[in-house]
């Protein structure tokens, strides 16, 4: 069985977040455009959160720890 490379997985999420930021807007207008923008924001947020996680893999359990506090409040 292949082992999970947690660092590589997190890097893929960071790359996905960066890709969403570079994603061009399609030639749509109005409500469709707003939906596309909202979905891109959610995609970026989700990928960035996972990409910023500290990961541990112990006894087959993957744990992602994400500090959502502002940078100036982190310990």
N, CA, C and O atoms as a Tripos MOL2 file, in Angstrom:
@<TRIPOS>MOLECULE
protein
  300   299    75     0     0
PROTEIN
NO_CHARGES

@<TRIPOS>ATOM
      1 N           0.8470   -1.1870    0.0000 N.3       1 UNK1
      2 CA          0.0000    0.0000    0.0000 C.3       1 UNK1
      3 C           0.8860    1.2410    0.0000 C.2       1 UNK1
      4 O           1.8740    1.2970    0.7320 O.2       1 UNK1
      5 N           0.5450    2.2190   -0.8020 N.am      2 UNK2
      6 CA          1.3050    3.4630   -0.8670 C.3       2 UNK2
      7 C           1.0660    4.2880    0.3900 C.2       2 UNK2
      8 O          -0.0210    4.2610    0.9660 O.2       2 UNK2
      9 N           2.0870    5.0150    0.8030 N.am      3 UNK3
     10 CA          1.9340    5.8850    1.9670 C.3       3 UNK3
     11 C           1.5780    7.2870    1.5050 C.2       3 UNK3
     12 O           1.9210    7.7080    0.4000 O.2       3 UNK3
     13 N           0.9020    7.9790    2.3580 N.am      4 UNK4
     14 CA          0.4770    9.3440    2.0620 C.3       4 UNK4
     15 C           1.6170   10.3010    2.3690 C.2       4 UNK4
     16 O           2.1340   10.3210    3.4860 O.2       4 UNK4
     17 N           2.0070   11.0920    1.3820 N.am      5 UNK5
     18 CA          3.0000   12.1410    1.5790 C.3       5 UNK5
     19 C           2.2260   13.4040    1.9730 C.2       5 UNK5
     20 O           1.7470   14.1410    1.1110 O.2       5 UNK5
     21 N           2.1110   13.6390    3.2630 N.am      6 UNK6
     22 CA          1.2940   14.7370    3.7820 C.3       6 UNK6
     23 C           1.8240   16.0820    3.3100 C.2       6 UNK6
     24 O           1.0390   16.9590    2.9520 O.2       6 UNK6
     25 N           3.1390   16.2620    3.3040 N.am      7 UNK7
     26 CA          3.7070   17.5370    2.8520 C.3       7 UNK7
     27 C           3.3610   17.7990    1.3880 C.2       7 UNK7
     28 O           3.0420   18.9310    1.0220 O.2       7 UNK7
     29 N           3.4220   16.7760    0.5570 N.am      8 UNK8
     30 CA          3.0670   16.9300   -0.8540 C.3       8 UNK8
     31 C           1.5830   17.2500   -1.0100 C.2       8 UNK8
     32 O           1.2040   18.0480   -1.8670 O.2       8 UNK8
     33 N           0.7410   16.6240   -0.1770 N.am      9 UNK9
     34 CA         -0.6870   16.8970   -0.2260 C.3       9 UNK9
     35 C          -0.9620   18.3600    0.1070 C.2       9 UNK9
     36 O          -1.7340   19.0250   -0.5840 O.2       9 UNK9
     37 N          -0.3240   18.8610    1.1730 N.am     10 UNK10
     38 CA         -0.5280   20.2580    1.5590 C.3      10 UNK10
     39 C          -0.0200   21.1940    0.4730 C.2      10 UNK10
     40 O          -0.6300   22.2330    0.2220 O.2      10 UNK10
     41 N           1.0820   20.8440   -0.1710 N.am     11 UNK11
     42 CA          1.6070   21.6680   -1.2620 C.3      11 UNK11
     43 C           0.6160   21.7140   -2.4250 C.2      11 UNK11
     44 O           0.4490   22.7620   -3.0490 O.2      11 UNK11
     45 N          -0.0350   20.6040   -2.7180 N.am     12 UNK12
     46 CA         -1.0420   20.5950   -3.7840 C.3      12 UNK12
     47 C          -2.1950   21.5350   -3.4390 C.2      12 UNK12
     48 O          -2.7190   22.2160   -4.3200 O.2      12 UNK12
     49 N          -2.5940   21.5810   -2.1770 N.am     13 UNK13
     50 CA         -3.6610   22.5090   -1.7890 C.3      13 UNK13
     51 C          -3.1960   23.9570   -1.9110 C.2      13 UNK13
     52 O          -3.9690   24.8230   -2.3200 O.2      13 UNK13
     53 N          -1.9410   24.2260   -1.5610 N.am     14 UNK14
     54 CA         -1.4120   25.5910   -1.7420 C.3      14 UNK14
     55 C          -1.3840   25.9620   -3.2170 C.2      14 UNK14
     56 O          -1.7000   27.0950   -3.5810 O.2      14 UNK14
     57 N          -1.0060   25.0080   -4.0710 N.am     15 UNK15
     58 CA         -0.9910   25.2530   -5.5190 C.3      15 UNK15
     59 C          -2.4060   25.4870   -6.0480 C.2      15 UNK15
     60 O          -2.6160   26.3350   -6.9150 O.2      15 UNK15
     61 N          -3.3600   24.7430   -5.5310 N.am     16 UNK16
     62 CA         -4.7560   24.9390   -5.9620 C.3      16 UNK16
     63 C          -5.2570   26.3230   -5.5560 C.2      16 UNK16
     64 O          -5.9490   26.9860   -6.3290 O.2      16 UNK16
     65 N          -4.9170   26.7530   -4.3670 N.am     17 UNK17
     66 CA         -5.3310   28.0910   -3.9240 C.3      17 UNK17
     67 C          -4.7350   29.1480   -4.8450 C.2      17 UNK17
     68 O          -5.4280   30.0820   -5.2480 O.2      17 UNK17
     69 N          -3.4600   29.0070   -5.1780 N.am     18 UNK18
     70 CA         -2.8070   29.9710   -6.0710 C.3      18 UNK18
     71 C          -3.4470   29.9360   -7.4570 C.2      18 UNK18
     72 O          -3.5900   30.9790   -8.0950 O.2      18 UNK18
     73 N          -3.8310   28.7630   -7.9260 N.am     19 UNK19
     74 CA         -4.4720   28.6370   -9.2400 C.3      19 UNK19
     75 C          -5.8200   29.3580   -9.2720 C.2      19 UNK19
     76 O          -6.1770   29.9830  -10.2720 O.2      19 UNK19
     77 N          -6.5560   29.2660   -8.1790 N.am     20 UNK20
     78 CA         -7.8480   29.9600   -8.1170 C.3      20 UNK20
     79 C          -7.6280   31.4640   -8.2270 C.2      20 UNK20
     80 O          -8.3910   32.1570   -8.9000 O.2      20 UNK20
     81 N          -6.5900   31.9720   -7.5690 N.am     21 UNK21
     82 CA         -6.3020   33.4110   -7.6400 C.3      21 UNK21
     83 C          -5.9660   33.8430   -9.0660 C.2      21 UNK21
     84 O          -6.2820   34.9630   -9.4680 O.2      21 UNK21
     85 N          -5.3250   32.9550   -9.8310 N.am     22 UNK22
     86 CA         -4.9250   33.2870  -11.2040 C.3      22 UNK22
     87 C          -6.0330   33.0070  -12.2170 C.2      22 UNK22
     88 O          -5.9200   33.3900  -13.3810 O.2      22 UNK22
     89 N          -7.0860   32.3510  -11.7860 N.am     23 UNK23
     90 CA         -8.1660   31.9400  -12.6940 C.3      23 UNK23
     91 C          -8.8210   33.1700  -13.3170 C.2      23 UNK23
     92 O          -9.2990   34.0470  -12.5970 O.2      23 UNK23
     93 N          -8.8480   33.2420  -14.6510 N.am     24 UNK24
     94 CA         -9.5030   34.3920  -15.2860 C.3      24 UNK24
     95 C         -11.0220   34.2830  -15.2030 C.2      24 UNK24
     96 O         -11.5780   33.1880  -15.1250 O.2      24 UNK24
     97 N         -11.6680   35.4200  -15.2220 N.am     25 UNK25
     98 CA        -13.1310   35.4370  -15.2310 C.3      25 UNK25
     99 C         -13.6160   35.0450  -16.6180 C.2      25 UNK25
    100 O         -13.0940   35.5380  -17.6190 O.2      25 UNK25
    101 N         -14.5990   34.1730  -16.6890 N.am     26 UNK26
    102 CA        -15.1440   33.8220  -18.0030 C.3      26 UNK26
    103 C         -15.9910   34.9800  -18.5380 C.2      26 UNK26
    104 O         -16.3870   35.8710  -17.7870 O.2      26 UNK26
    105 N         -16.2540   34.9520  -19.8150 N.am     27 UNK27
    106 CA        -17.0550   36.0350  -20.4080 C.3      27 UNK27
    107 C         -18.5440   35.8840  -20.0850 C.2      27 UNK27
    108 O         -19.3640   35.6150  -20.9630 O.2      27 UNK27
    109 N         -18.8640   36.0610  -18.8190 N.am     28 UNK28
    110 CA        -20.2630   36.0000  -18.3870 C.3      28 UNK28
    111 C         -20.5850   37.3040  -17.6700 C.2      28 UNK28
    112 O         -19.6930   38.0300  -17.2320 O.2      28 UNK28
    113 N         -21.8720   37.5820  -17.5610 N.am     29 UNK29
    114 CA        -22.2900   38.8280  -16.9240 C.3      29 UNK29
    115 C         -23.4060   38.5480  -15.9270 C.2      29 UNK29
    116 O         -23.9650   37.4540  -15.8630 O.2      29 UNK29
    117 N         -23.6970   39.5690  -15.1660 N.am     30 UNK30
    118 CA        -24.8330   39.5330  -14.2600 C.3      30 UNK30
    119 C         -24.7230   38.4930  -13.1700 C.2      30 UNK30
    120 O         -23.6880   38.3510  -12.5200 O.2      30 UNK30
    121 N         -25.8080   37.7710  -12.9850 N.am     31 UNK31
    122 CA        -25.9200   36.8020  -11.9070 C.3      31 UNK31
    123 C         -24.8900   35.6700  -12.0440 C.2      31 UNK31
    124 O         -24.3230   35.2240  -11.0460 O.2      31 UNK31
    125 N         -24.6520   35.2120  -13.2690 N.am     32 UNK32
    126 CA        -23.6740   34.1440  -13.4940 C.3      32 UNK32
    127 C         -22.2710   34.5970  -13.0910 C.2      32 UNK32
    128 O         -21.5130   33.8300  -12.4970 O.2      32 UNK32
    129 N         -21.9330   35.8260  -13.4120 N.am     33 UNK33
    130 CA        -20.6160   36.3680  -13.0580 C.3      33 UNK33
    131 C         -20.4540   36.4130  -11.5420 C.2      33 UNK33
    132 O         -19.4140   36.0200  -11.0120 O.2      33 UNK33
    133 N         -21.4850   36.8930  -10.8460 N.am     34 UNK34
    134 CA        -21.4350   36.9700   -9.3940 C.3      34 UNK34
    135 C         -21.2930   35.5860   -8.7800 C.2      34 UNK34
    136 O         -20.5470   35.4040   -7.8180 O.2      34 UNK34
    137 N         -22.0060   34.6100   -9.3310 N.am     35 UNK35
    138 CA        -21.9040   33.2370   -8.8300 C.3      35 UNK35
    139 C         -20.4780   32.7140   -9.0310 C.2      35 UNK35
    140 O         -19.9250   32.0770   -8.1350 O.2      35 UNK35
    141 N         -19.8830   32.9760  -10.1930 N.am     36 UNK36
    142 CA        -18.5180   32.5300  -10.4650 C.3      36 UNK36
    143 C         -17.5440   33.1530   -9.4680 C.2      36 UNK36
    144 O         -16.6720   32.4620   -8.9420 O.2      36 UNK36
    145 N         -17.6840   34.4450   -9.2050 N.am     37 UNK37
    146 CA        -16.8000   35.1470   -8.2660 C.3      37 UNK37
    147 C         -16.9520   34.5750   -6.8590 C.2      37 UNK37
    148 O         -15.9560   34.3370   -6.1750 O.2      37 UNK37
    149 N         -18.1880   34.3540   -6.4270 N.am     38 UNK38
    150 CA        -18.4210   33.7980   -5.0990 C.3      38 UNK38
    151 C         -17.8280   32.3960   -4.9770 C.2      38 UNK38
    152 O         -17.2330   32.0620   -3.9530 O.2      38 UNK38
    153 N         -17.9870   31.5770   -6.0130 N.am     39 UNK39
    154 CA        -17.4450   30.2270   -5.9720 C.3      39 UNK39
    155 C         -15.9240   30.2580   -5.9360 C.2      39 UNK39
    156 O         -15.3080   29.4600   -5.2290 O.2      39 UNK39
    157 N         -15.3110   31.1660   -6.6880 N.am     40 UNK40
    158 CA        -13.8510   31.2890   -6.6750 C.3      40 UNK40
    159 C         -13.3560   31.7000   -5.2900 C.2      40 UNK40
    160 O         -12.3270   31.2090   -4.8280 O.2      40 UNK40
    161 N         -14.0810   32.5950   -4.6310 N.am     41 UNK41
    162 CA        -13.6940   33.0080   -3.2770 C.3      41 UNK41
    163 C         -13.7570   31.8370   -2.3060 C.2      41 UNK41
    164 O         -12.8610   31.6570   -1.4820 O.2      41 UNK41
    165 N         -14.8130   31.0480   -2.4060 N.am     42 UNK42
    166 CA        -14.9420   29.8780   -1.5320 C.3      42 UNK42
    167 C         -13.8760   28.8340   -1.8410 C.2      42 UNK42
    168 O         -13.2950   28.2480   -0.9270 O.2      42 UNK42
    169 N         -13.6160   28.5980   -3.1250 N.am     43 UNK43
    170 CA        -12.5740   27.6430   -3.5130 C.3      43 UNK43
    171 C         -11.2300   28.0750   -2.9450 C.2      43 UNK43
    172 O         -10.5090   27.2630   -2.3650 O.2      43 UNK43
    173 N         -10.8900   29.3590   -3.1120 N.am     44 UNK44
    174 CA         -9.6170   29.8670   -2.6050 C.3      44 UNK44
    175 C          -9.5420   29.6820   -1.0920 C.2      44 UNK44
    176 O          -8.5470   29.1810   -0.5690 O.2      44 UNK44
    177 N         -10.5910   30.0850   -0.4010 N.am     45 UNK45
    178 CA        -10.6110   29.9800    1.0610 C.3      45 UNK45
    179 C         -10.3930   28.5430    1.5070 C.2      45 UNK45
    180 O          -9.5670   28.2820    2.3810 O.2      45 UNK45
    181 N         -11.1240   27.6160    0.9180 N.am     46 UNK46
    182 CA        -11.0200   26.2120    1.3150 C.3      46 UNK46
    183 C          -9.6300   25.6470    1.0370 C.2      46 UNK46
    184 O          -9.0350   25.0070    1.9050 O.2      46 UNK46
    185 N          -9.1130   25.8770   -0.1640 N.am     47 UNK47
    186 CA         -7.7880   25.3670   -0.5090 C.3      47 UNK47
    187 C          -6.7070   26.0060    0.3490 C.2      47 UNK47
    188 O          -5.7750   25.3240    0.7740 O.2      47 UNK47
    189 N          -6.8180   27.3180    0.6130 N.am     48 UNK48
    190 CA         -5.8160   28.0140    1.4130 C.3      48 UNK48
    191 C          -5.8260   27.5280    2.8580 C.2      48 UNK48
    192 O          -4.7640   27.3730    3.4610 O.2      48 UNK48
    193 N          -6.9830   27.2910    3.4130 N.am     49 UNK49
    194 CA         -7.0680   26.7990    4.7970 C.3      49 UNK49
    195 C          -6.3730   25.4530    4.9230 C.2      49 UNK49
    196 O          -5.5650   25.2570    5.8310 O.2      49 UNK49
    197 N          -6.6750   24.5310    4.0320 N.am     50 UNK50
    198 CA         -6.0350   23.2230    4.0990 C.3      50 UNK50
    199 C          -4.5390   23.3540    3.8190 C.2      50 UNK50
    200 O          -3.7260   22.7030    4.4750 O.2      50 UNK50
    201 N          -4.1750   24.1850    2.8570 N.am     51 UNK51
    202 CA         -2.7590   24.3820    2.5320 C.3      51 UNK51
    203 C          -1.9550   24.9570    3.6810 C.2      51 UNK51
    204 O          -0.7560   24.6960    3.7830 O.2      51 UNK51
    205 N          -2.5840   25.7300    4.5450 N.am     52 UNK52
    206 CA         -1.8960   26.3420    5.6920 C.3      52 UNK52
    207 C          -1.8890   25.4530    6.9310 C.2      52 UNK52
    208 O          -1.3160   25.8190    7.9580 O.2      52 UNK52
    209 N          -2.5170   24.3010    6.8390 N.am     53 UNK53
    210 CA         -2.6400   23.4300    8.0060 C.3      53 UNK53
    211 C          -1.3020   22.8060    8.3950 C.2      53 UNK53
    212 O          -0.4070   22.6210    7.5700 O.2      53 UNK53
    213 N          -1.2070   22.4920    9.6790 N.am     54 UNK54
    214 CA         -0.1150   21.6550   10.1760 C.3      54 UNK54
    215 C          -0.6990   20.2480   10.2270 C.2      54 UNK54
    216 O          -1.7420   20.0190   10.8390 O.2      54 UNK54
    217 N          -0.0160   19.3120    9.5780 N.am     55 UNK55
    218 CA         -0.5680   17.9650    9.4660 C.3      55 UNK55
    219 C           0.2730   16.9620   10.2340 C.2      55 UNK55
    220 O           1.5000   17.0480   10.2840 O.2      55 UNK55
    221 N          -0.4290   16.0090   10.8310 N.am     56 UNK56
    222 CA          0.2370   14.8660   11.4540 C.3      56 UNK56
    223 C          -0.4950   13.6090   11.0070 C.2      56 UNK56
    224 O          -1.7130   13.6040   10.8280 O.2      56 UNK56
    225 N           0.2730   12.5530   10.8330 N.am     57 UNK57
    226 CA         -0.2890   11.2630   10.4730 C.3      57 UNK57
    227 C           0.2370   10.2530   11.4800 C.2      57 UNK57
    228 O           1.4000    9.8530   11.4320 O.2      57 UNK57
    229 N          -0.6330    9.8520   12.3870 N.am     58 UNK58
    230 CA         -0.2420    8.9340   13.4510 C.3      58 UNK58
    231 C          -1.2210    7.7720   13.5190 C.2      58 UNK58
    232 O          -2.4320    7.9730   13.6060 O.2      58 UNK58
    233 N          -0.6980    6.5790   13.4780 N.am     59 UNK59
    234 CA         -1.5070    5.3600   13.5600 C.3      59 UNK59
    235 C          -2.6370    5.3580   12.5270 C.2      59 UNK59
    236 O          -3.7430    4.8950   12.8050 O.2      59 UNK59
    237 N          -2.3430    5.8800   11.3360 N.am     60 UNK60
    238 CA         -3.3310    5.8860   10.2650 C.3      60 UNK60
    239 C          -4.3640    6.9850   10.3520 C.2      60 UNK60
    240 O          -5.3180    6.9960    9.5740 O.2      60 UNK60
    241 N          -4.1970    7.9180   11.2860 N.am     61 UNK61
    242 CA         -5.1530    9.0170   11.4470 C.3      61 UNK61
    243 C          -4.4760   10.3160   11.0270 C.2      61 UNK61
    244 O          -3.4790   10.7350   11.6150 O.2      61 UNK61
    245 N          -5.0400   10.9460    9.9950 N.am     62 UNK62
    246 CA         -4.5380   12.2310    9.5150 C.3      62 UNK62
    247 C          -5.2420   13.3390   10.2830 C.2      62 UNK62
    248 O          -6.4710   13.4160   10.2920 O.2      62 UNK62
    249 N          -4.4620   14.1900   10.9230 N.am     63 UNK63
    250 CA         -5.0060   15.3230   11.6600 C.3      63 UNK63
    251 C          -4.4700   16.6020   11.0410 C.2      63 UNK63
    252 O          -3.2610   16.7730   10.8870 O.2      63 UNK63
    253 N          -5.3860   17.4990   10.6870 N.am     64 UNK64
    254 CA         -5.0090   18.8100   10.1740 C.3      64 UNK64
    255 C          -5.3470   19.8420   11.2350 C.2      64 UNK64
    256 O          -6.4870   19.9380   11.6890 O.2      64 UNK64
    257 N          -4.3530   20.6030   11.6180 N.am     65 UNK65
    258 CA         -4.5490   21.6370   12.6380 C.3      65 UNK65
    259 C          -4.4060   22.9910   11.9570 C.2      65 UNK65
    260 O          -3.3860   23.2800   11.3310 O.2      65 UNK65
    261 N          -5.4430   23.8190   12.0890 N.am     66 UNK66
    262 CA         -5.4750   25.1060   11.4140 C.3      66 UNK66
    263 C          -5.6970   26.2000   12.4530 C.2      66 UNK66
    264 O          -6.6940   26.1880   13.1750 O.2      66 UNK66
    265 N          -4.7690   27.1350   12.5220 N.am     67 UNK67
    266 CA         -4.8900   28.2610   13.4380 C.3      67 UNK67
    267 C          -5.5670   29.4090   12.6870 C.2      67 UNK67
    268 O          -4.9590   30.0220   11.8110 O.2      67 UNK67
    269 N          -6.8040   29.6940   13.0240 N.am     68 UNK68
    270 CA         -7.5810   30.7260   12.3420 C.3      68 UNK68
    271 C          -7.4910   32.0890   13.0240 C.2      68 UNK68
    272 O          -8.1320   33.0480   12.5950 O.2      68 UNK68
    273 N          -6.6950   32.1670   14.0850 N.am     69 UNK69
    274 CA         -6.5330   33.4620   14.7510 C.3      69 UNK69
    275 C          -5.7330   34.4050   13.8610 C.2      69 UNK69
    276 O          -4.9450   33.9510   13.0320 O.2      69 UNK69
    277 N          -5.9250   35.7150   14.0220 N.am     70 UNK70
    278 CA         -5.1070   36.6750   13.2770 C.3      70 UNK70
    279 C          -3.6270   36.4610   13.6010 C.2      70 UNK70
    280 O          -3.3000   36.0530   14.7150 O.2      70 UNK70
    281 N          -2.7310   36.7250   12.6560 N.am     71 UNK71
    282 CA         -1.3010   36.4940   12.8920 C.3      71 UNK71
    283 C          -0.7580   37.1280   14.1690 C.2      71 UNK71
    284 O           0.1100   36.5460   14.8200 O.2      71 UNK71
    285 N          -1.2440   38.2920   14.5340 N.am     72 UNK72
    286 CA         -0.7240   38.9630   15.7350 C.3      72 UNK72
    287 C          -1.2320   38.3340   17.0310 C.2      72 UNK72
    288 O          -0.7740   38.7090   18.1100 O.2      72 UNK72
    289 N          -2.1680   37.3850   16.9490 N.am     73 UNK73
    290 CA         -2.6940   36.7270   18.1380 C.3      73 UNK73
    291 C          -2.2480   35.2650   18.2530 C.2      73 UNK73
    292 O          -2.6730   34.5480   19.1570 O.2      73 UNK73
    293 N          -1.4000   34.8420   17.3400 N.am     74 UNK74
    294 CA         -0.9160   33.4540   17.3810 C.3      74 UNK74
    295 C           0.2380   33.3240   18.3400 C.2      74 UNK74
    296 O           1.0410   34.2430   18.5010 O.2      74 UNK74
    297 N           0.3130   32.1640   18.9800 N.am     75 UNK75
    298 CA          1.3350   31.9510   19.9850 C.3      75 UNK75
    299 C           2.4990   31.2470   19.5180 C.2      75 UNK75
    300 O           3.4290   31.0130   20.2900 O.2      75 UNK75
@<TRIPOS>BOND
     1     1     2 1
     2     2     3 1
     3     3     4 2
     4     3     5 am
     5     5     6 1
     6     6     7 1
     7     7     8 2
     8     7     9 am
     9     9    10 1
    10    10    11 1
    11    11    12 2
    12    11    13 am
    13    13    14 1
    14    14    15 1
    15    15    16 2
    16    15    17 am
    17    17    18 1
    18    18    19 1
    19    19    20 2
    20    19    21 am
    21    21    22 1
    22    22    23 1
    23    23    24 2
    24    23    25 am
    25    25    26 1
    26    26    27 1
    27    27    28 2
    28    27    29 am
    29    29    30 1
    30    30    31 1
    31    31    32 2
    32    31    33 am
    33    33    34 1
    34    34    35 1
    35    35    36 2
    36    35    37 am
    37    37    38 1
    38    38    39 1
    39    39    40 2
    40    39    41 am
    41    41    42 1
    42    42    43 1
    43    43    44 2
    44    43    45 am
    45    45    46 1
    46    46    47 1
    47    47    48 2
    48    47    49 am
    49    49    50 1
    50    50    51 1
    51    51    52 2
    52    51    53 am
    53    53    54 1
    54    54    55 1
    55    55    56 2
    56    55    57 am
    57    57    58 1
    58    58    59 1
    59    59    60 2
    60    59    61 am
    61    61    62 1
    62    62    63 1
    63    63    64 2
    64    63    65 am
    65    65    66 1
    66    66    67 1
    67    67    68 2
    68    67    69 am
    69    69    70 1
    70    70    71 1
    71    71    72 2
    72    71    73 am
    73    73    74 1
    74    74    75 1
    75    75    76 2
    76    75    77 am
    77    77    78 1
    78    78    79 1
    79    79    80 2
    80    79    81 am
    81    81    82 1
    82    82    83 1
    83    83    84 2
    84    83    85 am
    85    85    86 1
    86    86    87 1
    87    87    88 2
    88    87    89 am
    89    89    90 1
    90    90    91 1
    91    91    92 2
    92    91    93 am
    93    93    94 1
    94    94    95 1
    95    95    96 2
    96    95    97 am
    97    97    98 1
    98    98    99 1
    99    99   100 2
   100    99   101 am
   101   101   102 1
   102   102   103 1
   103   103   104 2
   104   103   105 am
   105   105   106 1
   106   106   107 1
   107   107   108 2
   108   107   109 am
   109   109   110 1
   110   110   111 1
   111   111   112 2
   112   111   113 am
   113   113   114 1
   114   114   115 1
   115   115   116 2
   116   115   117 am
   117   117   118 1
   118   118   119 1
   119   119   120 2
   120   119   121 am
   121   121   122 1
   122   122   123 1
   123   123   124 2
   124   123   125 am
   125   125   126 1
   126   126   127 1
   127   127   128 2
   128   127   129 am
   129   129   130 1
   130   130   131 1
   131   131   132 2
   132   131   133 am
   133   133   134 1
   134   134   135 1
   135   135   136 2
   136   135   137 am
   137   137   138 1
   138   138   139 1
   139   139   140 2
   140   139   141 am
   141   141   142 1
   142   142   143 1
   143   143   144 2
   144   143   145 am
   145   145   146 1
   146   146   147 1
   147   147   148 2
   148   147   149 am
   149   149   150 1
   150   150   151 1
   151   151   152 2
   152   151   153 am
   153   153   154 1
   154   154   155 1
   155   155   156 2
   156   155   157 am
   157   157   158 1
   158   158   159 1
   159   159   160 2
   160   159   161 am
   161   161   162 1
   162   162   163 1
   163   163   164 2
   164   163   165 am
   165   165   166 1
   166   166   167 1
   167   167   168 2
   168   167   169 am
   169   169   170 1
   170   170   171 1
   171   171   172 2
   172   171   173 am
   173   173   174 1
   174   174   175 1
   175   175   176 2
   176   175   177 am
   177   177   178 1
   178   178   179 1
   179   179   180 2
   180   179   181 am
   181   181   182 1
   182   182   183 1
   183   183   184 2
   184   183   185 am
   185   185   186 1
   186   186   187 1
   187   187   188 2
   188   187   189 am
   189   189   190 1
   190   190   191 1
   191   191   192 2
   192   191   193 am
   193   193   194 1
   194   194   195 1
   195   195   196 2
   196   195   197 am
   197   197   198 1
   198   198   199 1
   199   199   200 2
   200   199   201 am
   201   201   202 1
   202   202   203 1
   203   203   204 2
   204   203   205 am
   205   205   206 1
   206   206   207 1
   207   207   208 2
   208   207   209 am
   209   209   210 1
   210   210   211 1
   211   211   212 2
   212   211   213 am
   213   213   214 1
   214   214   215 1
   215   215   216 2
   216   215   217 am
   217   217   218 1
   218   218   219 1
   219   219   220 2
   220   219   221 am
   221   221   222 1
   222   222   223 1
   223   223   224 2
   224   223   225 am
   225   225   226 1
   226   226   227 1
   227   227   228 2
   228   227   229 am
   229   229   230 1
   230   230   231 1
   231   231   232 2
   232   231   233 am
   233   233   234 1
   234   234   235 1
   235   235   236 2
   236   235   237 am
   237   237   238 1
   238   238   239 1
   239   239   240 2
   240   239   241 am
   241   241   242 1
   242   242   243 1
   243   243   244 2
   244   243   245 am
   245   245   246 1
   246   246   247 1
   247   247   248 2
   248   247   249 am
   249   249   250 1
   250   250   251 1
   251   251   252 2
   252   251   253 am
   253   253   254 1
   254   254   255 1
   255   255   256 2
   256   255   257 am
   257   257   258 1
   258   258   259 1
   259   259   260 2
   260   259   261 am
   261   261   262 1
   262   262   263 1
   263   263   264 2
   264   263   265 am
   265   265   266 1
   266   266   267 1
   267   267   268 2
   268   267   269 am
   269   269   270 1
   270   270   271 1
   271   271   272 2
   272   271   273 am
   273   273   274 1
   274   274   275 1
   275   275   276 2
   276   275   277 am
   277   277   278 1
   278   278   279 1
   279   279   280 2
   280   279   281 am
   281   281   282 1
   282   282   283 1
   283   283   284 2
   284   283   285 am
   285   285   286 1
   286   286   287 1
   287   287   288 2
   288   287   289 am
   289   289   290 1
   290   290   291 1
   291   291   292 2
   292   291   293 am
   293   293   294 1
   294   294   295 1
   295   295   296 2
   296   295   297 am
   297   297   298 1
   298   298   299 1
   299   299   300 2
@<TRIPOS>SUBSTRUCTURE
     1 UNK1         2 RESIDUE 1 A UNK
     2 UNK2         6 RESIDUE 1 A UNK
     3 UNK3        10 RESIDUE 1 A UNK
     4 UNK4        14 RESIDUE 1 A UNK
     5 UNK5        18 RESIDUE 1 A UNK
     6 UNK6        22 RESIDUE 1 A UNK
     7 UNK7        26 RESIDUE 1 A UNK
     8 UNK8        30 RESIDUE 1 A UNK
     9 UNK9        34 RESIDUE 1 A UNK
    10 UNK10       38 RESIDUE 1 A UNK
    11 UNK11       42 RESIDUE 1 A UNK
    12 UNK12       46 RESIDUE 1 A UNK
    13 UNK13       50 RESIDUE 1 A UNK
    14 UNK14       54 RESIDUE 1 A UNK
    15 UNK15       58 RESIDUE 1 A UNK
    16 UNK16       62 RESIDUE 1 A UNK
    17 UNK17       66 RESIDUE 1 A UNK
    18 UNK18       70 RESIDUE 1 A UNK
    19 UNK19       74 RESIDUE 1 A UNK
    20 UNK20       78 RESIDUE 1 A UNK
    21 UNK21       82 RESIDUE 1 A UNK
    22 UNK22       86 RESIDUE 1 A UNK
    23 UNK23       90 RESIDUE 1 A UNK
    24 UNK24       94 RESIDUE 1 A UNK
    25 UNK25       98 RESIDUE 1 A UNK
    26 UNK26      102 RESIDUE 1 A UNK
    27 UNK27      106 RESIDUE 1 A UNK
    28 UNK28      110 RESIDUE 1 A UNK
    29 UNK29      114 RESIDUE 1 A UNK
    30 UNK30      118 RESIDUE 1 A UNK
    31 UNK31      122 RESIDUE 1 A UNK
    32 UNK32      126 RESIDUE 1 A UNK
    33 UNK33      130 RESIDUE 1 A UNK
    34 UNK34      134 RESIDUE 1 A UNK
    35 UNK35      138 RESIDUE 1 A UNK
    36 UNK36      142 RESIDUE 1 A UNK
    37 UNK37      146 RESIDUE 1 A UNK
    38 UNK38      150 RESIDUE 1 A UNK
    39 UNK39      154 RESIDUE 1 A UNK
    40 UNK40      158 RESIDUE 1 A UNK
    41 UNK41      162 RESIDUE 1 A UNK
    42 UNK42      166 RESIDUE 1 A UNK
    43 UNK43      170 RESIDUE 1 A UNK
    44 UNK44      174 RESIDUE 1 A UNK
    45 UNK45      178 RESIDUE 1 A UNK
    46 UNK46      182 RESIDUE 1 A UNK
    47 UNK47      186 RESIDUE 1 A UNK
    48 UNK48      190 RESIDUE 1 A UNK
    49 UNK49      194 RESIDUE 1 A UNK
    50 UNK50      198 RESIDUE 1 A UNK
    51 UNK51      202 RESIDUE 1 A UNK
    52 UNK52      206 RESIDUE 1 A UNK
    53 UNK53      210 RESIDUE 1 A UNK
    54 UNK54      214 RESIDUE 1 A UNK
    55 UNK55      218 RESIDUE 1 A UNK
    56 UNK56      222 RESIDUE 1 A UNK
    57 UNK57      226 RESIDUE 1 A UNK
    58 UNK58      230 RESIDUE 1 A UNK
    59 UNK59      234 RESIDUE 1 A UNK
    60 UNK60      238 RESIDUE 1 A UNK
    61 UNK61      242 RESIDUE 1 A UNK
    62 UNK62      246 RESIDUE 1 A UNK
    63 UNK63      250 RESIDUE 1 A UNK
    64 UNK64      254 RESIDUE 1 A UNK
    65 UNK65      258 RESIDUE 1 A UNK
    66 UNK66      262 RESIDUE 1 A UNK
    67 UNK67      266 RESIDUE 1 A UNK
    68 UNK68      270 RESIDUE 1 A UNK
    69 UNK69      274 RESIDUE 1 A UNK
    70 UNK70      278 RESIDUE 1 A UNK
    71 UNK71      282 RESIDUE 1 A UNK
    72 UNK72      286 RESIDUE 1 A UNK
    73 UNK73      290 RESIDUE 1 A UNK
    74 UNK74      294 RESIDUE 1 A UNK
    75 UNK75      298 RESIDUE 1 A UNK
